Amino acid sequence: MKPKVEWKEASMSEKALLAECKATILRLFPTATVILYGSHARNEATPDSDYDLLVLLNEDFTREKEEKIWDTIYDIELKHEIIISVLVHSRENWGHPLYQASPLHKNIDQDGIVL
């Protein structure tokens, strides 16, 4: 994954939006890692593209934690009139060989940007 400092293609408003998403998630889970992936990370986004975020938790994954993140991100979606797709995984599960073999994992490793 690319560190944020290498991601120069984003506009100031896009960086502010992603900073808001990250801050919102970190208020809930202070040790989480937030990664942008997909068309925005690859600089291939169109006006209709959503934002794809992966949230890695340093604790066990539960549906309740996932829904808590979704609920707070939904407020940002409404505020900015955009779509944000969020995947939530525990860092332990995300590092498992079965996850690492998936095309999604490989794409995020290649194109993902740690916010």
JOHUCOR-V209929 format. One record per pair of residues at least 6 apart in sequence whose ideal C-beta (glycine too) atoms are under 8 Angstrom apart, sorted by the first residue. I is the first residue (numbers start at 1). J is the second residue. If there is no record, write none. Layout:
BEGIN
<<I & J> <I & J>>
END
This chain:
BEGIN
<<1 & 35> <1 & 108> <1 & 109> <1 & 112> <1 & 113> <1 & 114> <2 & 41> <2 & 111> <2 & 112> <2 & 113> <2 & 114> <3 & 113> <3 & 114> <4 & 113> <4 & 114> <4 & 115> <6 & 113> <7 & 36> <7 & 41> <7 & 113> <9 & 43> <10 & 18> <10 & 40> <14 & 40> <17 & 51> <17 & 76> <17 & 80> <17 & 82> <18 & 36> <18 & 51> <18 & 115> <19 & 115> <20 & 76> <21 & 34> <21 & 51> <21 & 53> <21 & 73> <21 & 76> <21 & 84> <21 & 115> <22 & 34> <22 & 115> <24 & 72> <24 & 73> <24 & 75> <24 & 76> <25 & 32> <25 & 34> <25 & 55> <25 & 69> <25 & 72> <25 & 73> <26 & 32> <26 & 34> <27 & 72> <28 & 65> <28 & 68> <28 & 69> <28 & 72> <29 & 55> <29 & 57> <29 & 58> <29 & 59> <29 & 65> <29 & 69> <31 & 57> <31 & 58> <31 & 59> <32 & 55> <32 & 56> <32 & 57> <32 & 58> <33 & 55> <33 & 56> <33 & 91> <33 & 114> <34 & 53> <34 & 54> <34 & 55> <34 & 114> <34 & 115> <35 & 53> <35 & 54> <35 & 55> <35 & 56> <35 & 108> <35 & 112> <35 & 113> <35 & 114> <35 & 115> <36 & 51> <36 & 52> <36 & 53> <36 & 112> <36 & 113> <36 & 115> <37 & 52> <37 & 53> <37 & 54> <37 & 107> <37 & 108> <37 & 111> <37 & 112> <37 & 113> <38 & 49> <38 & 50> <38 & 51> <38 & 52> <38 & 85> <38 & 111> <39 & 45> <39 & 46> <39 & 49> <39 & 52> <40 & 49> <40 & 51> <40 & 52> <41 & 52> <41 & 111> <41 & 112> <41 & 113> <42 & 111> <50 & 82> <50 & 83> <50 & 84> <50 & 85> <51 & 82> <51 & 83> <51 & 84> <51 & 85> <52 & 84> <52 & 85> <52 & 87> <53 & 73> <53 & 84> <53 & 85> <53 & 86> <53 & 87> <53 & 115> <54 & 86> <54 & 87> <54 & 88> <54 & 89> <54 & 94> <54 & 108> <54 & 112> <55 & 69> <55 & 86> <55 & 87> <55 & 88> <55 & 89> <56 & 89> <56 & 90> <56 & 91> <56 & 94> <57 & 65> <57 & 88> <57 & 89> <57 & 90> <57 & 91> <58 & 90> <58 & 91> <59 & 65> <59 & 90> <60 & 90> <60 & 92> <61 & 88> <61 & 89> <61 & 90> <61 & 93> <65 & 88> <66 & 88> <69 & 86> <69 & 88> <70 & 86> <73 & 84> <73 & 86> <76 & 84> <77 & 83> <77 & 84> <89 & 99> <93 & 99> <94 & 105> <99 & 105> <100 & 106>>
END
